[in-house]
Amino acid sequence: MRLLFAGNSMLILFIICLSLGTNALPAPNKLHKITKGLCDKEDELAKISCMSVREHEQIWGGMLKYQSAYPLNSVLIKQAVEHIAREELRKALNLPPPHPWGHYNSTEPSDAELASAPTIEAYFDLKEPRLLSHSLDNTYFFEHNFPPAIEFLDRRVPVIRTIFNCRFSKVRPLDSAGVTDKKTIDRMVDEFSNIGTVSNRVKERLFDFQCVFNNL
Ligand SMILES: *[C@@H]1O[C@H](CO)[C@@H](O)[C@H](O)[C@H]1NC(C)=O
């Protein structure tokens, strides 16, 4: 494997640049806040080992080999973590799973639209974070590319769901049977905007260069 890579230093450089760009470490003074956001699962996250050659290829059902799968997976895994967060956000609100993808709509709902939402679910549908990556306008992936990546993460890194579940249930009032007020939804949607701390950490570990190169 090492030899196979010897003639491919440009590709490796490309992969390293691609991954470095989004893996900046948090500033030390932010560490405390981020640790809290990880629901004391810091140690478990630190133990995640990097993806093996086989794992990279399995996500593509054996259709792509490692060097093609690796750069794609570095994007897919991040978007899959976001998808898990969306599922957990809806679960925490006792709402059905996310809708099938539609076209990306960046127009914020108007106050009138929000005020006239007839149910909590309708209100959430309006407030639910709209991501280009989870829409038909995703330029990298089809919706059907996600399930293998999500299954992989659930099997291999179940702590991702644990953390999102913990974070969203902390924001939700514990005493209510179901969430009925719009303010709680607003707070939970705000919480969603902080999920980058989790997806960055997971990506750092799964794509850790030292570990990746040692495994080749
Ligand atoms: C896009 O979202 C806005 C705000 O919720 C909505 O008013 C509008 O109808 C949506 N557009 C489409 C094409 O769905």
PDBQT file of the ligand as one rigid body, heavy atoms in Angstrom, charges set to zero:
ROOT
HETATM    1  C1  LIG A 301     -39.822  28.800   0.683  1.00  0.00    +0.000 C 
HETATM    2  O1  LIG A 301     -39.959  29.113   2.051  1.00  0.00    +0.000 OA
HETATM    3  C2  LIG A 301     -40.786  30.212   2.339  1.00  0.00    +0.000 C 
HETATM    4  C3  LIG A 301     -40.710  30.462   3.834  1.00  0.00    +0.000 C 
HETATM    5  O2  LIG A 301     -41.183  29.379   4.581  1.00  0.00    +0.000 OA
HETATM    6  C4  LIG A 301     -42.194  29.930   1.848  1.00  0.00    +0.000 C 
HETATM    7  O3  LIG A 301     -43.016  31.038   2.100  1.00  0.00    +0.000 OA
HETATM    8  C5  LIG A 301     -42.200  29.624   0.368  1.00  0.00    +0.000 C 
HETATM    9  O4  LIG A 301     -43.475  29.219  -0.051  1.00  0.00    +0.000 OA
HETATM   10  C6  LIG A 301     -41.190  28.492   0.083  1.00  0.00    +0.000 C 
HETATM   11  N1  LIG A 301     -41.043  28.349  -1.360  1.00  0.00    +0.000 N 
HETATM   12  C7  LIG A 301     -41.233  27.185  -1.960  1.00  0.00    +0.000 C 
HETATM   13  C8  LIG A 301     -41.044  27.178  -3.435  1.00  0.00    +0.000 C 
HETATM   14  O5  LIG A 301     -41.536  26.168  -1.355  1.00  0.00    +0.000 OA
ENDROOT
TORSDOF 0
